[in-house]
Amino acid sequence: MEQQGSDIIANRYKKFIKTVCETDIVYALQNHEGFATSASAHYENERGKPVDILCFWAEGARAKSCTINHWSNYQITEIALVDFIENWGVGMENDGILAGIEFDQNMFGYEAKPLDLILALVAEIKATNKELPLQKFENIADLEEQAKEANK
C-alpha cells in the first residue's frame, strides 16, 4: 500500500511540473501570518526536528480543497512561474526549507528539495522550448548551470 501511495504522490509531482510550465502560475495558500507550511515526514534539520515545508499547487481548485482544519483561514494566492523559480526556489534553498508539492487534505504530498524542483522545472521548460522572461539569470542555461553547481 505504501508503494501505491508514493506512486500517486510522484505522479502528482510530475503533473505539477508540466502544469505550472504550461500555465506560468503556481498556487499557494496565504493568510495574515504568512504562507501555508507543513513539517517534513522525511527530512530532519541539524537539531533533529522536521524540516519546514512551504506548500504549492498547480491548480487553484486543489489548493482551495486544502483550506480546511488549520489552513481554514488561508486564501489562494498566485505566484508567477518566473518569480517562483528565481525568488521562491532560491530563497527556500537558502533558508533550508523544502517545497511541498500538491499536498492533499490529509497532508500527503511530494517533498522536493528546492534546487531539484528548479532543475525539474528547467528540464520541462527546455523540453517544451518555452520562453521564460528571467530577470536574475542571463537565460535558462545560466539558471540551470547555477542550480546544478549549487546542488553539488
Summary of the structure (lengths in Angstrom):
residues: 152
radius of gyration: 15.1
end to end distance: 33.5
largest distance: 45.2
contacts: 446
relative contact order: 0.17
helix: 47%
strand: 25%
